[in-house]
């Protein structure tokens, strides 16, 4: 696994962070059949989780939008709307 894909701070001793025999959740980034190498990523797991959380949040916001108080832009438009409208 490339160092940049370990999702650890720069300079972390990877042998201490990931002792032999420890289980690690990863995403397979690439399989090179010629060199018999598999490229893995721990960082991709976090990114997938963050994207899923953001999508879930966005969906929940969209569902409740009809009953919400409106956005800041809506409030400002209403505040600055001429009185005759």
C-alpha positions as CSV (number, residue, x, y, z in Angstrom):
1,X,0.0,0.0,0.0
2,X,1.5,3.4,-1.0
3,X,2.3,5.6,2.0
4,X,-0.1,8.3,0.8
5,X,-2.9,5.8,0.8
6,X,-2.4,4.7,4.4
7,X,-4.4,7.7,5.8
8,X,-1.8,8.3,8.5
9,X,0.2,11.5,9.3
10,X,3.4,12.1,7.4
11,X,6.3,10.4,9.2
12,X,4.2,7.8,10.9
13,X,6.0,4.5,11.5
14,X,3.8,2.2,9.5
15,X,5.2,-0.9,11.2
16,X,3.8,0.5,14.5
17,X,0.6,1.7,12.9
18,X,-0.1,-1.6,11.2
19,X,1.6,-4.5,13.0
20,X,1.9,-7.8,11.2
21,X,-1.4,-9.7,11.4
22,X,-3.6,-6.6,12.1
23,X,-6.8,-6.4,10.0
24,X,-7.2,-3.3,7.9
25,X,-10.2,-2.2,5.8
26,X,-9.0,-1.1,2.3
27,X,-10.3,-0.4,-1.2
28,X,-8.6,-2.1,-4.1
29,X,-7.4,0.7,-6.4
30,X,-5.6,-1.3,-9.1
31,X,-4.6,-4.9,-9.9
32,X,-1.4,-5.2,-12.1
33,X,-1.4,-8.8,-13.4
34,X,2.0,-8.4,-15.1
35,X,3.9,-7.4,-11.9
36,X,1.5,-9.4,-9.6
37,X,0.8,-6.3,-7.5
38,X,-2.4,-5.0,-5.9
39,X,-2.7,-1.3,-5.1
40,X,-4.7,-0.7,-1.9
41,X,-6.0,2.4,-0.1
42,X,-7.2,3.0,3.4
43,X,-7.7,6.7,2.6
44,X,-10.3,5.8,0.0
45,X,-12.5,4.1,2.7
46,X,-12.7,7.4,4.6
47,X,-13.4,9.3,1.4
48,X,-16.2,6.9,0.5
49,X,-17.7,7.2,4.0
50,X,-17.5,11.1,3.9
51,X,-19.2,11.1,0.5
52,X,-21.9,8.8,1.7
53,X,-22.4,11.0,4.8
54,X,-22.6,14.2,2.7
55,X,-25.1,12.5,0.3
56,X,-27.3,11.4,3.1
57,X,-27.2,14.8,4.7
58,X,-28.1,16.5,1.4
59,X,-31.0,14.1,0.8
60,X,-32.4,14.7,4.3
61,X,-32.1,18.5,3.7
62,X,-34.0,18.2,0.4
63,X,-36.8,16.0,2.0
64,X,-37.4,18.5,4.7
65,X,-37.0,21.7,2.6
66,X,-40.8,22.2,2.2
67,X,-41.2,22.5,5.9
68,X,-38.0,24.4,6.6
69,X,-37.6,28.0,7.4
70,X,-35.9,28.7,4.1
71,X,-32.4,29.6,3.2
72,X,-30.5,32.8,4.1
73,X,-30.9,33.9,0.5
74,X,-34.7,33.5,0.8
75,X,-34.7,35.6,4.0
76,X,-32.7,38.3,2.4
77,X,-34.8,38.5,-0.7
78,X,-37.9,38.8,1.5
79,X,-36.3,41.5,3.7
80,X,-35.3,43.6,0.7
81,X,-38.4,43.0,-1.4
82,X,-40.3,46.3,-2.1
83,X,-43.4,46.7,0.1
84,X,-45.8,46.8,-2.9
85,X,-45.2,43.1,-3.9
